[in-house]
């Protein structure tokens, strides 16, 4: 099996949209961890945590039935998965994962990515925001957790294909933030392989005439379908603009077959659009405990602030 789809219960959706809690205490192996400090340093200072009347205890929600189904699915897919919802993957939240990757081996990993992702929140709250028929009521969405068997894909082998009126009009390098020399050198072979794959397996097999495909070309030249996306601004147009893709006329006049664009040199490398979703590195180090000195400095700063407030109480 390469992919498994699980219905997303309403209580899980509510949890994903709740700002009050972050990580669920579940039964998977990453859910609970115990940290001990065996340092005998004489310079170590005791940190006193106050427990006043305003402190409240938050109990993390549990989803035993859903957790069991997810763990079964992960095991069936080889123990490592790539998670997404109906439309989006949490690509904007990979910075929060310890491995800076969307690879997950537990429900805790999936929840951490989903609750940190604006893409996922958009899918859960306003998925039809950019649809043209705004006057029509939004259809009822049956949200699903899509788990794919994890595969180590080379970013330089991924391409986004734009299809209009069942014709492949444009192909863009998927990871346009990097320059891959082989893509430019093998442009003709890449075009031929993707066009052949499209005509044999994709063309006229969808209800919609306009859509976007993400495909992967492996080292043997074989093409694999990764995902299908809506044809419109909700999908990243990468090295094209939606204005030229929507009209399609200029692209068709430029050449026979689909237009192909890639990052041609290091000079044309562009920053990743997901960088704006990240937080400063210091915050990541604090949250993961990777830099103990930053954590010590932070605690000392908090203690000094408390002592200053005690010495100079507000009038």
DOVEXDO-707144 format. One record per residue (C-alpha): x negated, y negated, z; residue number from 1. Coordinates in Angstrom, 1 decimal, padded with zeros to 4 digits, always signed. Example, Ala and Ser with C-alpha at 12.3 -4.5 7.8 and 13.67 -1.06 7.14 Angstrom:
BEGIN
     east    north       up     i
   -012.3   +004.5   +007.8     1
   -013.7   +001.1   +007.1     2
//
This chain:
BEGIN
     east    north       up     i
   +000.0   +000.0   +000.0     1
   -001.2   -003.5   -000.8     2
   +001.6   -005.6   +000.6     3
   +004.4   -005.4   +003.3     4
   +007.2   -007.8   +003.9     5
   +008.9   -008.1   +007.3     6
   +012.1   -010.3   +008.1     7
   +011.2   -013.1   +010.4     8
   +013.6   -013.1   +013.5     9
   +015.1   -016.4   +014.5    10
   +013.5   -016.4   +017.9    11
   +010.1   -016.1   +016.2    12
   +011.0   -019.0   +013.9    13
   +012.0   -021.1   +017.0    14
   +008.7   -020.2   +018.6    15
   +006.7   -021.3   +015.6    16
   +008.4   -024.6   +015.6    17
   +008.0   -025.1   +019.3    18
   +005.3   -027.6   +020.2    19
   +005.2   -026.6   +023.8    20
   +003.4   -023.3   +023.5    21
   +000.5   -022.1   +021.3    22
   -000.5   -018.5   +021.7    23
   +001.8   -015.7   +022.6    24
   +000.9   -013.2   +025.3    25
   +001.7   -010.0   +023.4    26
   +000.6   -006.4   +023.5    27
   -002.0   -006.6   +020.7    28
   -005.6   -006.4   +021.5    29
   -006.4   -010.1   +021.2    30
   -003.6   -011.3   +023.3    31
   -005.2   -011.3   +026.7    32
   -008.8   -011.9   +027.6    33
   -010.5   -012.4   +030.9    34
   -013.5   -014.7   +031.4    35
   -015.9   -014.3   +034.3    36
   -018.7   -016.6   +035.3    37
   -021.7   -014.8   +036.9    38
   -024.0   -017.9   +037.0    39
   -025.8   -018.3   +040.3    40
   -027.2   -021.7   +039.5    41
   -027.5   -024.0   +042.5    42
   -026.8   -027.0   +040.3    43
   -023.4   -025.7   +039.4    44
   -020.6   -027.9   +040.7    45
   -017.2   -026.5   +041.8    46
   -014.3   -027.8   +039.8    47
   -011.1   -028.3   +041.9    48
   -007.9   -028.1   +040.0    49
   -005.0   -029.9   +041.7    50
   -001.7   -028.2   +042.0    51
   +000.9   -030.9   +042.6    52
   +004.7   -030.9   +042.5    53
   +004.7   -031.9   +038.8    54
   +002.9   -028.8   +037.6    55
   +005.1   -026.3   +035.9    56
   +004.4   -022.8   +034.9    57
   +005.1   -021.9   +031.2    58
   +005.8   -018.3   +030.4    59
   +004.8   -017.4   +026.9    60
   +007.6   -015.8   +024.9    61
   +007.4   -012.1   +023.9    62
   +008.7   -010.3   +020.9    63
   +008.1   -006.6   +021.6    64
   +010.1   -005.2   +018.7    65
   +008.7   -007.7   +016.1    66
   +005.1   -007.2   +017.5    67
   +005.4   -003.5   +017.1    68
   +006.5   -003.8   +013.5    69
   +003.7   -006.2   +012.7    70
   +001.1   -004.0   +014.3    71
   +002.4   -001.0   +012.4    72
   +002.2   -003.0   +009.1    73
   -001.4   -004.2   +009.8    74
   -002.5   -000.7   +010.5    75
   -000.8   +000.6   +007.3    76
   -002.7   -002.1   +005.3    77
   -006.1   -001.0   +006.7    78
   -006.3   -003.1   +009.8    79
   -007.0   -006.5   +008.1    80
   -004.4   -008.6   +006.4    81
   -003.8   -012.0   +004.7    82
   -000.5   -013.6   +006.1    83
   +001.9   -016.0   +004.4    84
   +005.6   -016.9   +004.5    85
   +008.0   -016.9   +001.5    86
   +006.1   -019.7   -000.2    87
   +002.9   -020.8   +001.6    88
   -000.1   -019.4   +003.3    89
   -001.7   -021.3   +006.2    90
   -004.7   -022.4   +004.1    91
   -004.8   -025.8   +006.0    92
   -005.4   -024.0   +009.3    93
   -008.3   -021.7   +008.7    94
   -010.5   -024.2   +010.6    95
   -008.9   -023.1   +013.9    96
   -009.7   -019.4   +013.4    97
   -012.9   -018.1   +015.0    98
   -014.1   -016.7   +011.7    99
   -012.8   -019.8   +009.7   100
   -010.8   -017.4   +007.6   101
   -007.3   -016.3   +007.0   102
   -008.2   -012.7   +007.8   103
   -006.0   -011.4   +010.6   104
   -006.0   -008.2   +012.5   105
   -003.4   -009.0   +015.2   106
   -000.2   -010.9   +015.7   107
   -002.0   -013.4   +017.8   108
   -004.3   -014.3   +014.9   109
   -001.2   -014.8   +012.7   110
   +000.6   -016.9   +015.2   111
   -002.4   -019.1   +015.8   112
   -002.7   -019.9   +012.1   113
   +001.0   -020.4   +011.6   114
   +001.5   -022.7   +014.5   115
   -001.5   -024.8   +013.4   116
   -000.4   -025.1   +009.8   117
   +001.5   -028.1   +008.3   118
   +002.1   -025.9   +005.2   119
   +004.0   -023.4   +007.3   120
   +005.9   -026.1   +009.2   121
   +007.0   -027.6   +005.8   122
   +008.3   -024.2   +004.7   123
   +010.3   -023.8   +007.9   124
   +011.8   -027.3   +008.0   125
   +012.0   -028.8   +004.5   126
   +011.1   -026.3   +001.8   127
   +013.4   -028.0   -000.8   128
   +012.2   -031.6   -000.2   129
   +010.9   -032.0   -003.8   130
   +013.6   -030.1   -005.6   131
   +015.4   -032.0   -008.3   132
   +019.0   -031.1   -007.2   133
   +018.9   -033.1   -004.0   134
   +022.6   -033.6   -004.0   135
   +023.2   -029.8   -003.6   136
   +023.2   -028.3   -000.1   137
   +020.0   -026.4   +000.7   138
   +020.5   -022.6   +000.2   139
   +020.2   -020.3   +003.2   140
   +016.7   -019.0   +003.5   141
   +015.9   -015.6   +004.8   142
   +012.4   -016.2   +006.0   143
   +009.9   -013.3   +005.8   144
   +006.4   -012.6   +006.9   145
   +004.4   -011.4   +004.0   146
   +001.3   -009.3   +004.8   147
   -001.2   -008.4   +002.1   148
   -004.1   -006.0   +002.4   149
   -007.2   -008.0   +003.0   150
   -009.6   -008.1   +000.1   151
   -012.9   -010.0   -000.1   152
   -012.3   -012.1   -003.2   153
   -015.0   -014.3   -004.7   154
   -013.6   -017.8   -004.9   155
   -015.2   -018.3   -008.4   156
   -012.9   -015.6   -009.7   157
   -009.6   -017.2   -008.8   158
   -007.6   -019.2   -011.4   159
   -004.3   -021.0   -011.4   160
   -002.1   -020.6   -014.5   161
   +000.7   -023.0   -015.5   162
   +003.5   -021.5   -017.5   163
   +006.1   -023.8   -019.2   164
   +009.0   -022.3   -021.3   165
   +007.4   -018.9   -021.0   166
   +004.2   -020.2   -022.6   167
   +000.8   -020.3   -020.8   168
   -000.2   -024.0   -021.3   169
   -003.0   -024.5   -018.8   170
   -005.5   -022.7   -016.6   171
   -007.5   -024.3   -013.8   172
   -010.4   -023.1   -011.7   173
   -008.7   -022.4   -008.3   174
   -011.5   -023.5   -006.1   175
   -012.3   -026.7   -007.9   176
   -014.4   -028.0   -004.9   177
   -017.3   -025.9   -006.0   178
   -019.3   -025.5   -009.2   179
   -019.6   -021.9   -010.4   180
   -022.0   -021.5   -013.3   181
   -020.6   -018.3   -014.5   182
   -017.1   -019.8   -015.0   183
   -018.4   -022.3   -017.5   184
   -020.6   -019.7   -019.3   185
   -017.8   -017.2   -019.5   186
   -014.9   -019.5   -020.4   187
   -014.0   -017.7   -023.6   188
   -014.0   -014.3   -021.9   189
   -012.0   -015.6   -019.0   190
   -009.4   -017.2   -021.3   191
   -009.1   -014.0   -023.3   192
   -008.6   -011.8   -020.3   193
   -006.0   -014.0   -018.6   194
   -004.1   -014.5   -021.9   195
   -004.0   -010.7   -022.5   196
   -002.9   -010.1   -018.9   197
   -000.1   -012.7   -019.2   198
   +001.3   -011.4   -022.5   199
   +001.2   -007.8   -021.4   200
   +002.5   -008.0   -017.8   201
   +004.0   -011.5   -017.1   202
   +005.6   -013.2   -020.1   203
   +009.4   -013.0   -020.2   204
   +009.5   -010.9   -017.0   205
   +010.7   -013.7   -014.8   206
   +014.1   -015.4   -014.6   207
   +012.5   -018.8   -014.6   208
   +010.8   -020.1   -017.8   209
   +008.6   -022.5   -015.8   210
   +006.3   -021.2   -013.0   211
   +002.7   -021.1   -011.8   212
   +000.5   -018.0   -011.4   213
   -002.6   -017.4   -009.2   214
   -004.7   -014.7   -010.7   215
   -008.1   -013.1   -009.9   216
   -010.6   -011.9   -012.5   217
   -013.0   -009.3   -011.0   218
   -016.6   -008.5   -012.0   219
   -015.3   -005.8   -014.4   220
   -013.2   -008.4   -016.2   221
   -009.9   -007.0   -014.9   222
   -007.2   -009.6   -014.0   223
   -005.0   -009.2   -010.9   224
   -001.9   -011.1   -010.0   225
   -002.3   -012.9   -006.6   226
   +000.8   -015.1   -006.3   227
   +003.7   -016.8   -008.0   228
   +004.4   -020.5   -007.3   229
   +007.1   -023.0   -008.3   230
   +006.4   -025.2   -011.3   231
   +006.4   -028.7   -009.8   232
   +004.7   -031.1   -007.4   233
   +005.2   -028.8   -004.4   234
   +002.4   -026.7   -006.0   235
   -001.1   -028.2   -006.3   236
   -001.9   -029.0   -009.9   237
   -005.7   -028.8   -009.2   238
   -007.7   -030.1   -012.2   239
   -004.6   -031.2   -014.1   240
   -001.9   -033.8   -013.3   241
   +001.7   -032.9   -013.0   242
   +002.5   -035.7   -015.5   243
   +000.6   -033.9   -018.3   244
   +001.8   -030.5   -017.2   245
   +005.4   -031.5   -017.2   246
   +005.3   -033.0   -020.7   247
   +003.0   -030.4   -022.1   248
   +002.9   -032.1   -025.4   249
   -000.7   -033.5   -025.1   250
   -002.1   -030.3   -023.9   251
   -000.5   -028.3   -026.7   252
   -001.9   -030.8   -029.3   253
   -005.4   -030.7   -028.0   254
   -006.0   -027.1   -028.9   255
   -004.5   -023.7   -029.7   256
   -003.7   -021.7   -026.6   257
   -003.9   -022.9   -023.0   258
   -006.1   -025.8   -021.9   259
   -008.9   -024.6   -019.6   260
   -010.5   -026.8   -016.9   261
   -013.2   -026.1   -014.4   262
   -015.8   -028.0   -012.3   263
   -018.5   -028.4   -014.9   264
   -021.4   -029.5   -012.7   265
   -022.4   -030.4   -009.1   266
   -021.8   -034.0   -010.0   267
   -018.1   -033.4   -010.5   268
   -017.6   -031.4   -007.2   269
   -014.7   -032.7   -005.2   270
   -013.8   -032.5   -001.5   271
   -011.3   -029.9   -000.4   272
   -007.8   -031.3   +000.1   273
   -007.5   -029.3   +003.3   274
   -010.3   -031.2   +005.0   275
   -007.7   -033.9   +006.1   276
   -006.0   -031.2   +008.3   277
   -009.1   -030.4   +010.3   278
   -010.1   -031.8   +013.7   279
   -013.6   -033.0   +014.8   280
   -016.2   -030.3   +015.3   281
   -016.6   -031.2   +019.0   282
   -012.9   -030.2   +019.6   283
   -013.4   -026.9   +017.9   284
   -016.5   -026.2   +020.0   285
   -014.6   -027.0   +023.2   286
   -011.7   -024.9   +022.3   287
   -013.8   -021.8   +021.3   288
   -016.4   -022.2   +024.0   289
   -019.2   -022.1   +021.4   290
   -021.0   -025.1   +023.0   291
   -021.2   -024.8   +026.7   292
   -023.0   -028.1   +027.2   293
   -020.2   -030.0   +025.5   294
   -017.7   -028.3   +027.9   295
   -019.8   -029.1   +030.9   296
   -020.1   -032.8   +029.8   297
   -016.4   -032.9   +029.3   298
   -015.6   -031.5   +032.7   299
   -018.1   -033.9   +034.4   300
   -016.5   -036.8   +032.5   301
   -013.0   -035.8   +033.7   302
   -014.3   -035.5   +037.3   303
   -016.0   -038.9   +037.2   304
   -012.8   -040.4   +035.9   305
   -010.8   -038.8   +038.7   306
   -013.3   -040.1   +041.4   307
   -013.1   -043.6   +039.9   308
   -009.3   -043.6   +040.0   309
   -009.4   -042.5   +043.6   310
   -011.9   -045.3   +044.6   311
   -009.9   -047.9   +042.6   312
   -006.3   -047.0   +042.8   313
   -003.9   -049.1   +040.7   314
   -002.4   -052.0   +042.6   315
//
